Amino acid sequence: MLELYQFEASAYSEKVRLILDYKQLPYTVVEVTPGVGQFDVFRLSGQRQVPVLKDGETVVPDSTAIARYVDETYPDRPILPTDPKQRGLCLALEDWADESIGIHGRKAMIGAFNQHPNFRTGLLPANTPDLVKNLVGAVPGDILSFLGTGVGFGPESVKESTRILKQALEALCLMLQNSLYLLGDHPTLADFAVAGLSMYVKFPARRYVNLPEGICDKGVPGLADDADYAPFFEWRDRLYADYRQVRLGNGGSGGSGPTSIAID
């Protein structure tokens, strides 16, 4: 069976989980502990980032490489078009999603995490002690913003990421007008990349990801609750309802569950 080495709250891991569910491939998840667990990932794959897919003796790091590997190895329900132009557009949109929605969504989420205590504590694992939740919620947002400035998550950086995301969401709403999917009548890698990576902007309405139930349908204020972008999130909810498996326990698709929750 396939093994997915992941962080549960990683949008890039979610992108892969969406693809595996769409292709109806059973897999188990191996939750990587940030820091010490990443040494094990390095020994396995030669790098420390997740997601990493293990298929027997084959080890594939990186969400894009994983997507292409499973599409070539398990060709049923393909996610890459065969037409050259459509394939090129699909790969371009997927790369754009990785570099724009994935990166800037994370920054915007951390900005919301800093400024909104309820959102901040809602992202903590369900078994977090109340004392820790209260401490996290009590830290002033301006202090967290100041601490984030040195690592690229200061107020100006978050503001710029929010601007880029607004433009991306507007573009997606336009692309999806009168179209079932980004490239036509069938879902492709582009759709799953955009849908999975937008998790940081707004979490899915149902508990597809093993995070506290209260975080479902919550997201970055000014983006997740803007009516102008509602068509995109409604489209994403339909995509999830059609292809993503609802998490009933802690496991992946037919597999054992993660042991901890972290954001990569």
Secondary structure as GFF3:
##gff-version 3
##sequence-region A 1 264
A	DSSP	beta_strand	2	6	.	.	.	ID=ss1
A	DSSP	alpha_helix	11	22	.	.	.	ID=ss2
A	DSSP	beta_strand	27	31	.	.	.	ID=ss3
A	DSSP	alpha_helix	36	45	.	.	.	ID=ss4
A	DSSP	beta_strand	52	55	.	.	.	ID=ss5
A	DSSP	beta_strand	58	61	.	.	.	ID=ss6
A	DSSP	alpha_helix	63	73	.	.	.	ID=ss7
A	DSSP	alpha_helix	84	96	.	.	.	ID=ss8
A	DSSP	pi_helix	97	102	.	.	.	ID=ss9
A	DSSP	alpha_helix	103	115	.	.	.	ID=ss10
A	DSSP	alpha_helix	117	122	.	.	.	ID=ss11
A	DSSP	alpha_helix	130	138	.	.	.	ID=ss12
A	DSSP	alpha_helix	141	149	.	.	.	ID=ss13
A	DSSP	alpha_helix	155	175	.	.	.	ID=ss14
A	DSSP	alpha_helix	189	197	.	.	.	ID=ss15
A	DSSP	three_ten_helix	198	200	.	.	.	ID=ss16
A	DSSP	three_ten_helix	213	215	.	.	.	ID=ss17
A	DSSP	three_ten_helix	227	229	.	.	.	ID=ss18
A	DSSP	alpha_helix	230	243	.	.	.	ID=ss19
###
